[in-house]
């Protein structure tokens, strides 16, 4: 039985995706998320292509893909945001579009850009307040990274630069999210430096590797301080890392209770 949220009592459900936003592979995951709101007809979703704001044409691509995806799942109120930079995050028209939504979906792109665009803005204030009242937050790839406590730019790793951790939006405390994890581990440069990256994490932080076409979903909680349970959905697995490299792997259907 799917537990349903009202926008009044507790933080909303959170979904972190390694890849696959708006694709059929996420139908089951997104159907579950919609059900926590009382089915598709009661969903008011805002699509945020913010992370791709530096890539010409990509925000429009993600909005179009997301619109068709959620339309097929029965959602009627699908709001296409054009927030692609810090200025847009303070635009009254765009902020008004976010008001009253109960599901905010961040697609992929550049993780650093999404932070620079949203931090200390009216748009993020609206989203964060709605989340605290029960709205869903979903992030894929860069969007998932931004929802963590800290993040590192993959571009810096590939350039063989020393790890430089940036403060994330803090929805998932003391966690750094690594999307596309199975593919990233197949990259020699990334794999060779991953232990160094983990060791450089801030004290008391852990790494969360999410494979492609896979989601880690936090089940609804009853109260602000309620115990959270996370479930792996999609196709592959999620790996939880300690700073010393110790790892636990969770497969589809399995849950994490100490995240």
N, C-alpha and C positions, 0 to 999 in steps of 0.2 A: 504493500500500500504506500502511495506517495504522500508524504507529509506536505501540507499546504501552508503557505505563508500569507499573512496579511501584512500590509504596510503599516505596522503599528508597534510591534513588540520586540523584535530581535533582528540582528543583522541578516541579510539575505543569503541565498545560496551563492557559492563561488565556483566557477568552472575555469580550470587552467588547461589549455590545449597545446599539445606539442606541434600540431599542424592540423589542417583539414577543415578550417572554418568555412561554413556555408556549403559544404559538400555532403553528398549522400552518406558518406561514412559517419557523419555526425548526426544523422537523423534520430537515432535512438537516444543519444545524449541530449539533444535539444528537445526532443519530445518529453523526456523526463523533466528537464528544466521548466518547460511550459506547464507541465502538470503541477509543479509546486506552486504555481500562481493560480491554479484553478482552471487549467486547459487554455488552449490558444486564444479563444474568444475574449478572455480576460487579460490578455497580454498587451502591453503598450511598450514596444521595443524601440530603442534608439540605437542605430548603427553608427559606430565611431571609427572612421578610417584614418584616425589621426596619425598613427605610426607611419603611414605611407605618404605623409604630406609633402615629402621632398621628392617624390617620384611622380613625374607628370603622368596623368591619366589613371594612376592606381587608385586614388580615393573613389573615383567614379566607378572603376571596375569592382571594388569591394562592395560598394553600396548596391550596385546592380545585382551582383551575385547574392548578397545577403537578402535583398528584397525578394528575389525569386525563391530562395531557399525557405524563408519563413512564410511566404505566401503559400507555398505548397504544403507547409505544416499547419495551415489554417489560421495564421495570425492576420488580423485585419488592420491593426494600427501599427504600421512599420514606418518609423521616422528616419529619414536619411540625413544625417548630420553632415555638414561641410566644415567641421572643425578640424583644420589641418595645421594650425600654428597657434602661438600664444594669443595673437590678436583675435582670432576666431573664437578662442575659448572665453573671451570677454564680450563677444558680440551679443547684444541684447536679443536679436532675433534667434540666434543659435541657442542661447541659454533658454529662451522660452520654449524651444523645441524639446529640450531635455526635461522641462517641468512636467510632472505627472507621469513620467515613464516608470515602469516597474521592472525593466530589463535593459541593461546597457551592455553592448557587445563591442569589444575592442579587437579589430582585426590586426594583421601583422604588418611588419615594416621595419622601421628603425627604432630600437628601444630608447636610445638617448633622445630622439626627437619627440617621442610621446611624453617623456618627462618634462622636457623644456616647454612643450606646448600646454601642458595641463597644470603644472605646479603653480600654486598660489593664484588660481583663476576662479572666476565665478562659476564656470562650467563644472570644475571639479568639486566646488562646494556643493552644488546641486546634486551631483552624482553621489558624493560621499554621504550626504544627508539622506538621500533616498535609500542607499544601501543600509544605513543604520536602522531604517524603518522597514527593511525586508526586501528591497529590490535586489534582483540578481545582477551580479557582475560576472561577465565572461570575457576572457582574454585569450587570444591565440598568438603563439609565437612571441613577437615583441610585446603584444598586449598582455600575455601571461607574465612575461618578465617584469613588466612595469608594476604589476599588482603585488609583487614580492616586496621584501624589506630592502633589499639591495639588488643591484644588477651590474653586470659587466658587459661591455660591448664586444661581441664576437669579432668585430673588425679589428679591435685592439689586440686580441689574442692572435689573429692571423698575421698581424704586423709584428708579432713577437715583442710586444711592449709589456712592461710590468703591469700586473693587474691593478686596475684603478676602479674601485667600487663606487658606484653612484647610489645615493639613497633613492629607493623606489617609492611607490605610493603607499606602501605599508599595509595593504589589505591582508596579506599573509605574513605575520610577523616572523622575524628571524629566519627567513627563507630566501634563498636565491634560486630562481627558476631557470633551468636550462632546457629550452624547447628543442625539437628536432633531434632528440638526444641520440637515438640509434644511428642516425646519419652522421651526426657530429663526431661520434666515437669512431666512425670509419674514416675520419679525416686525420691524417698522420700528424699534422701540426697541432690540431686541437687535442687529440688523444695524448700526445707527448707532454703537453703542458697542463693537463687537467688536474693532476695531483697538486701541482704548484698553485693552480687557481683555488682549489679547495682549501689548501693550507693557508691561503691569504685571506680567506673569509673573515669577517669581523667575529670577535669572540661570541660564543653561544649561537652562532648561525650554522645552518646546514644547507646543503645543495639538494635540489630536486630536479632530477633528469626525467623529462617526459618525452616518450617516443613519439614519432610521427603518427598521425591518425589515431591519437590516444588522448583521452581527457582524464583529469583528476578532478572530481566533483565533491565539494563539501556539502554534506547533507544539511538540511535546515536545522537550526538550533532553536531551542525554546526561549532562551534569554541571552543577554549580552555576554555573560560569563559561562554560558553553557558549554558542555564538552562537545567538541566537534568530531565528526566521523567523516573521513574522506573515502571515496570509492573510485576505483579505476574503471573507466568505461572506454569503449572504442575497440581497437584491434590489438594493441601491443602491451607495453608495460611501463611502469614508473619505478625509478630508482631513487631511494633516499640516502644521501651521503652525509657522513660526519666529516668534520674538518680533517681528521686523520686518514680519510680514505675508506673507512669501513662503510659497507653498503648493504642495504636490504632492497630486494627486488619484489615488486608487487604486480601481479598479473590482473588481467581483466576480471572483474567481479570481486576482487579482494579489497579489503578496507585498511586504512591507516587511522589509528586513533591517537597517535602521539605526535602529530605534526604541529 
